[in-house]
Amino acid sequence: MGFIDRIKKGLGFGKTIYVPDCTTKFKCPELYANYKKLIARTGIECLELDTHVCSGDVIIDSGFQDIFDEVRQKNLALFEKYNVTTIITNCPEAFKTFKEYYDIEVIHITQFLTKNMNTIGTMQGLGEIYFHDACSLPRQSMLTLEPRSILEHRGYTVKELPHHKEYTLSCGGYLLDHQPGIAKACAKQCIPPTVTSLVVASPRCYLHLKATLEGVDVKELSEVLV
């Protein structure tokens, strides 16, 4: 980075980018579009890079340190090229990985929307909805109040599952590709059969629970906000 760019970054002229995780961008393009709309409504300028940025969360969680280091260095070079100083992401795992392994400001979408709550419309009579905490959001990232506050502002009465916040149970999404039977059992264990309406703030949990749970209207957070 050149001398002038360093001065600009130091004075707060760095760029903010929205980084969807791989699942959101390639498997759930409708969620990707939703989050871009929600960010645009705030009026905050958010740069969109032509190159997809993967945090490398699955790589490092799988123990491939050398490969992760390569991904991280490529990302850091890209951030420096475009003077990126802030990342907004909707993925719990990407948020955790960027925060732990990258020297850059990272904002989870629920934090961002909580600070811009006035851009989320309020509706009456939306009724009750259960919220499922994705594993890393409450445990590693300590984000429990933000999604609930957003849902309540929107007009929902948030109901709690038996195991919630830092005591949440895994839905089994990470096991789906390797142990689908166990993954499905996990989903049914963490969501009681009495639940009929559920919202999650994780694209991986969303896809897994939507495909596994019968008789449950599963929504991803952005779907109830746009």
N, C-alpha and C positions, 0 to 999 in steps of 0.2 A: 504494500500500500504506500502511495506517495505521501510526501510531507503535507500537502494541502488536504488530502483525504483524511489524514490523521487528525488535522486541526478540525475539519468538519465533523468528524466522528466525536471528537472531544467536546465540541460545542453542541452536540445533540442533533446533528443533521443526518444521522444514520437512517437507513431504510428499514421499514417493517415489512416482513413477508408472511404470508399464510402458507403453512406447510401441512397439507393433508397427508395422512399416512397412506401406505400403499393400498390398504384395503379400501379406504374411502375413495381414492382417486380411480382405482382400476376395477373394483368390484361394486362400488356403490356411487356411481357418478351423480345420482340424484342428491345424495348427501353432500357431495362436494359442491354442487350448485347451490344447495341450501345455505351452506356456511359462507360461501362467497356473497350471497345476498345479505345475510345477517351482518357481515362485516361491512359491506358497502353502505348499509343503512346508517351506520354510525358516522359516516362522513370522514372517517380516518383513512388516509391514503395508505394503501397496502400493495406493495409490489408483488407481481406474479412472475416468477421465473419460468423461462421456457423449459429448463431442465428440472425433472422431478428430483426432489431431495428426499432420500430415505435416511432416517436417523440411524439405522443399523441396529435397532433394538433387538430384533430376533437374533441377529448375528452375535452380539455380545452376550445375550442371555443364553445362547447355545454354547458359549465358551470359545468362540473363534476369535481370539484377541487380535491376531495378525491381520485377518481380513477386515475386522472392524476398524483397526487403525488406518487401513487404506481408505475405507469409506469415509471415516471421520476427516482425514486430511483433505480429501477431495471436496468434501462439504465446506470445510473451513476456507479452502482456497476460493470456492465459489462465493461464499459470504463476503470475503475480503474484496473480491472483484466488484461486487455490486454494493459494497459498503453497507452490508446488512448488520444491524445491531440488535434487532428484536425479531423473534419468531413467535407467531401465533399458531397453535396446532390444536386439533380436536381429538387427537389420539392420546390416551392415557400413557401408553408405553413410550411413544415418541417424546412426550413431555418429560417423562422421567429420565429418558436417555439423554436428551439435549441438555437438561438441567444438570445431570451428573457428569457428563463427559465433554461438554462444549462450554467454552468460556464466552457465553452470550446470554442475553436476557431472553427468557422463555416464558410465554404466557399461555396458559391453557384457555381454551375457548370459553369455559364457564367463568373464569376469572375476568376475561375480557368483556363478556356480556353482562356480568354483574356490575361492572363499572360503567356500562352503557345501557343500563336497564330501561332508560327512557325511550330507547329505540325499539323496544319489544312491546307490541300492543297487548292490552289487557282485554280479556273476554270474560263474560259472565256465564255462570252455569256450566262450566266444563266438567265439574264433578270430581270424583276421586280417581287417583292414579297411583300405582305403586312405583317406587324408584329402586332400581337395582344398582348397587355400587360395584363398578368394575374393580378388580382386586387392587391395582396399583394406585388408583385415585385416592382412596382413604388411607391406605397403609403407608405408601412411600411418599405420596405428594400431599397428604393431609387436606384433600379437597372433598369436603362433605356438605358444607353449608351452601356453597355456590349453586350447584345444580338444583337443590331444593328451593332456594330463594327465587331462582329464575322461574321454576314451574309454578310457584305460588303467585308470583307477580303476574304470570300469564293468566292465572285464574283457576288453577287446579288445587285441589286439596290433596296434599301428598301423604300417602300411606306408607308405613314402614313394613318391610319384610321381617320375618322372625330374626334373621341374621342380616344386620345392616351396618352401614358406616365401616369402622375398622374391623368389625366382626363379620363382615360379609363373607359369603361362601363363593368359591369359584364356580362359574357356570360351566367350566370345562372347555371353553372355546379353544384354548391352546392345545388341547389333546385331540381335537377333532381329526386332524390329518393322520395321527398315529394310533390312537386308541378311540375310535368313534363310539364304541359301546360304553366305555367309561365316561366319555364326554357327554353323551346323552343322559347317562345316569346322574351326572353332576348337575346338569341343567334342571332335571326334574326334582332333584333334592333341594336345590337352593330356591326354587320358585314353587310355593305351595299350590295345590290344585284349586284352591279357592280364589286365586288371583285370576282376574279376567282382563285387566288392563295394566300394561307395564311399559315403562320408559327407561332407556339406558343411555349413558353418555359414552359409549364405546362402540365403534363400528364392528369389531370382532364379536363382542358379546351380542350385539344386535343381530348379526347374520345367523349366529349359532342358535340363539334363543328363538328367533322367528321361525327357523326351519325345524326346530325340535319340539317346541311347546304347542300342543293342540288346544284350541279353545281360548287362546290368550292373544289379545291384540297387542303385539309388541311394536313399540315405536322407538326410533332413535331420536335423541333430544331435538335435533334440528327440525324434524318432521312436525313437531307440535309447536314450533315457534315461527315458521315462515307463513 
